[in-house]
Amino acid sequence: MHILFLADNFTPEVNALASRTFEHCREWVREGHKVTVITCAPNFPKGKVFKGYKNRLWQKEMLEGIHVIRVWTYITPNEGIYKRTLDYISFMISSTLGALCVRKVDIVIGSSPQFFPVCAAWFVGKLKRIPWVFELRDFWPESIKAVGALKDSWIIRMFEKLEMFLYRQATHIVAVTHTFKKILIERGINPSKISVITNGVDLSHFNFSLKDEDLLESLNLKGKFIVGYIGTHGMAHSLETLLEAASILKYNYSVNDVSFLFLGDGACKKELIQNTKEKNLDNVIFLDSVSKGDVKKYWSLLDLSIIHLRKADLFQTVIPSKLFESMGMGIPVLHGVPGESAEIVKQYNVGEIFESENAQNIVHLILKLYKEPAILKIFKENSEYSAKYFDRKNLALEMLSVIKKLDEK
């Protein structure tokens, strides 16, 4: 079977879409299938093309057996809704044209969070007369309303109509949460055409590791209790709440051996760094994104991993992928996202839940776990043990089974 996958993020980028797509496609190749991925020159989130790549009309490479075609797109940093939308639309056009040049395809998949690659998958599926799959990783455009990037308008309503059209037209929908499936059914989508394949973790890479002593020393973090956030610094994440918690610990509790480590990039990072300087928070460190090969060393430093999204009803439907990476590394979580993901934290007893945008709640839980290492140890052991239920390899094979059934019809 020849699977064509359209996604505007792919390795060596390290966001959730890039990791999921690469790890799934790698397993499908290992199962003996041909996989072609159409993507763009890696540039997320800074909007700068990675070293060794160029933003060309067409370039090909092979990554662990995956045929990768990179097409030209309008490249811009991950900030500003209008420029980003132009970026999305350019990929939709380029990936569609590129896909038409790929021969003997049996099925095409388009992945969100935004649905422009899915539009391309629909068009390619129609032209090639093959099944096409909508991989639903986020509700868009609802997510841009949730972060306040755009208010309700005729543009949003037009996008919402297009969104529903794609749900109805898809041969099959693969949703990453059970809540997504429930909402789609409530919107009138036939439940028989929806499968749930959650996010997970590559356990061959993200597994328990002792703290990297050289890195600890280089960052001047030896002897510190390290609370970390690893991921995108965007509007949805409300990381100013974490800075407020750092401020409370320093100025209200005079706690000097708890440090906050932020690793990643995004639209809000400059503002967060400026905020840190203004508050003189010497207990906060900001680091730029690193490669997937190096990020494990930074995960290993953490005593606690913080997962947080701003307070919005939409975010109760999502499961941040960093939850599974924390579990794979055996790192307890402080989880500030209500809904399905919070239920996972409770079910597997891998950390504590706090209210979104509640800095005082975060401080209380940090102090609790800092003072009670026995509880922290339980969370660590539970995290390591329960990560096997979210092994990316098994989830990739589940999705492959869904694809095979579509191909056989």
N, C-alpha and C positions, 0 to 999 in steps of 0.2 A: 504494500500500500504506500502511496506517495501522499504525504501530508504537507500542505502549504500553510504556513503560519504567518500572519501579519501582525506585527507589534512594533511600536515606535520606540521601545526601550529593549535592549538586549545586551548580554555580556559583551564587553567588559564593564558596562554600567552595573551598578550594584543595588538599584532600587528593587522593590518587591516584584514588579512586573518582569524586569530583566532576569531576576533570579528564578522565578517560577517558570518562565518560558524556557530558559536554557536548560534547567534541570529536568523538566518534563520531556523536552525534545531529545535530550541526551539519552534518557531511558527508552524512548521510542526507537531511536536508532539502534540501541543495544538489543532491542527485541526484533531487529531485522527489517525495520521499515525505513524508507527514504523520507527524510524531513528537509524541507526547504523553508528557511525563515527570511522574510523580507522585512528589513528594518532600515534605520538611518545611521549615519556616522555617529558614533557614541559621543554624547556631549552633555548629558544630564548630570547635575542640575544647573551647572554654571553657564550653559550655552556656549561652551568652548570645546571644539573638537579635540578628542583625546590624542595624545602623542602617538604617531605612527599611522594615523588615519587622515583622510581628507574628505571634504564634503563634495563628492563627485556625483555625476549623473548615475553611475553604475560601477560598482566594485564588488568582487566576489572573494570569499575566503571559506575555508573549511575549519570548523571548530568541533573537535571530538565527533567527527562523522556527520555533523550537521552542515548542510549547504547554506551558507549565509550570503544573501544579496543585500548590499547597502545602497540605497538610492538617495538622490539629492533631496534635501528639505530646506525650508527657511528655518535657520537656527537662531534661537533667542534664549536668554536665561529663563529659569523657571519662576518668572514673576511678570505680572501684567497680563490680564486676561485676554486682551485683544491681540497682542503679539503672540501669545501662546496659542490662541485659536488659529492664527495665520500659520503657525508652525504645524498644528494638527491637520489643517486643510491641505497644506502642501504635501504632507506625508500621505494623506488619503489619495491624492492625485498620483503622486509618484509611485506609491505601492500598487495602485491599481494597474498602472501602465507596466510596471515591472512584473506583476503577477501574470499578465497576459502573455509574457514571453516565456513563462515556465511551462514546460510541456508535460503531458500525461499525469495530471494531478487528479487524485481521487477524492480529496476533501479539503476544504479551506476553512481556517479558523481566524477570526478577528477578535482581538482582546481589548477591553476597555482598560483604564477607568473612563476616559472620554471615548465617545463612540465613533469617531471618524475612521479608525482602522476597521471597525465593524461595518461601516458603510461600504468600504472598499471590499470587504469579504462578501457582502451581499451582492455587489455588482459582479465580482469575479465568479461567484457561485452561479449566478444567473447566466452569464455569458458562456461559462464552461459546462453548464448543466450538471453540476455536481452538488452534493450536500454542503451546507455551510453552517458553522457553529459560532454562536455568540458567546464568548467567554466573559461573563459579567463579574467584574471585580469592584465595581462601584456604581452607584446611581448617578448618572450625569445627564442633564445639567443640575440636578438637585444639589449635588455637592458644592457647586460654585455659589449657589444661593446660601448654603449652610455656612460658608466661611465669609459671607458678605462681599464677595468679589463682584457680584451682580445682583441687582434687585429684580423682582418679577417684572417682566416686560414682554412685548410682542416677540422679541428675539428668543427669550426663554420659552415662551409658549410654543413657538415654532420648533425649537429643539425638542421639547417634550413630545410633540406630535411625531417627530422623526424617531425619537426613542421608542415610542409604542409601535410604530411601523416596523422597526427592526426586530422587536420582540416577536411580533406576529409572523414576520416573514422568515425568521430563523428556522432552519431545519431542526436545530436543537440548541438549547441554552445550557451552558455549564456555569452554575453560580458558585461563588466561593463561600457562601454562608447559607445556612438553612433559613435564616430570616429573609434573605434575598428571595429565596424560592417562595416563601409564604406571601411576601408582598406582591410578587409577580402573579401568583394565583388570585390574590385579591383584585388585581387589575384585569383579570379576565384571561390570563394566559393559561393554556392547557397544561395541567401538571405533568402529563405524560411526556412532554417535550422538555422537561427541566430535570437536570441532574445536579447534585451538589458534590463538588470536589473541593474541599477546604484547602487553604494554604497549609504549608508544612515546613519541614526543615530538612536540609541535606545533612544527615547524620554522619556521613563520611567526612564531613568538614567541620560542622558545628557540634563538637562534643566536649566533654569536660577537659579542662586544661588548667594546670597550675598557673598562678600569676607569673607573667613575664617580668622577671626581676630587673633585667636591663632597661625595659621600657618604664617600669615603675621609677627607677632611679633617674632616667632621663627627664621624666615629667615631674620629678620632685614629689612623688606620691607615696614613698615608702612609709609604712606605718599608718597610713590614712585609711579610713572607712570610706570606700568609693561608691558613690551613687551615680549611675550613668544613664545618659540618653544617647542611643545610637540610631540615627535615621535622618529623615528629611526635616529641616527647620522651616516649616511652612506655616501658612495662615491657619490651617486646620489644627495645628498641634499645640497652639497656645502655650509656648514654652516660657513665656514671661511668668507664668504661674510657678514654674520650677525655680526661676530666679528669685521670685518672692520668697519661696521656701528657703533658699540659700541665705537670703538676707535675714529672715527671721532667726535661723539657726545661729548666724554670726552675731547679730546685734541684740536679740532678745534672750538667747540661751547661752551665748558665749562659748559655743561648741567649736573648737578649732581643729579637731582631727576628723571631721567629716568633709569630704570634698566632692564637688559635682563635676563630672566630665561629660562634655557634649561633643559628639563626633558626627560630622555630616555637614551638609550645605543646604541652602534653600533661600527662599525669598525673604525670610525674616532674620537671617543670621546677622547681617550688619547691624540692624537695630538692636538685636539681643546683646551683641558685643558692646555696643555703645551704652546700653542700659547697665551692663555689668561694670563698666568703667565709672559711670556716674555714681553708682552705689558703692564703689570701691570693694567689690566682692572678690577678695583674693582666695576665696574657697571655690572658685569656679574656673574651669579650664575649657576653652574652645579649641577643637582640632578640626582640620579639614578632612574630607572624605579620603579613605584609603581603598586600595584594591580589595577584592573579596579574599585574596590570598593572605593579606595582612590584617584584615579586620578581626580575625579570631584572636590575635594577640591583644587587641584593645578590649574585646569582650572579656578576656580572661582576667582583666584588672578589676572588674566590677564585683562588689559585694551585693549590690542591689541594682536591678534594671528598672527604670521608670518608663512606663508606657502611658501616653497621655494624648487625648484629643479634646478640643474645646467642647463646651456644653451645647449640644445640638441633637435634636431627635434623630436625625439621619445617622449619626455616628453610633447609635445603638445597634445598627444593623451590621457593622463591620467587625472583622477580626484582624487586628494589625499583625502582620507577618512576623514582626520582631518578638512577639510573644513566644512563637515556636523556636526561634533562635535562642532566646533566653533559656527556654526549657532544655534545648539540646546541650547548651553549655553548662547546665546545672546551676543557673543563676536565679535566685528568687526575684519575683517581680512586685513592684508597687504599680497597681493597675488602675488607671483613671479613665476607663472607657466602659460605660454601662452596657448592658445587653448581653448578646451571645458570647462575646469574648470574656466578659466577667464571669459568666457561668462556667467557662472552661477553667479559669483560675480557681474558682470555688470547688468544682468537681474533682480536680486533681490536686488540690491543696498545694499550690506552687507559689503562693504569695498573698499579699493583702490587697483589698479593694479600697480605693478612696474616691471621693466625690470629685468630678471634673472641676477644674478651676478653683480648687479649695487648697490653698497653700498651707494653711494651718493644719489641715488633715494630713497632708504629706509630711510635715514636720513631726507630728505626733507619731506616725508610723515609723519614720526613720529612727527616731529616738527609741522607740519600743524595740525594734529589731537590732539596733546598735547595742542596746543594753542586755538583750536576751539572745545570745548566740545559739542556745539550744533550739529555739524556734527557727532561727535562720538555717540551722543544719537540717531540720526536718523539711523545710521548703526546698533546700538544695537537693536532697535525696529524692524527694517526690518529683522534682523537675526532671532530673536525669532519667528516672524510671519511666515517667509518663510520656516523654518525648517520642518513644517508639510508636505510639499510637498516631503520630503525625509525621511519620517517615515519608519524605518526599518521593522516594522510589515507589513505595506502595501506592501513593496517591496518583503518581504518573501512570501506573499500570491500570488503576481504576478508570482514569480518563481515557486511556487507550482502548479499554473494553467498550466504553461508550462510543468512541469513534468507529471501532470495528463494526458495531451493530448498524450504524448509519450507512457504512460502506456496503454492507451486505444486503441492504434493502433494495 
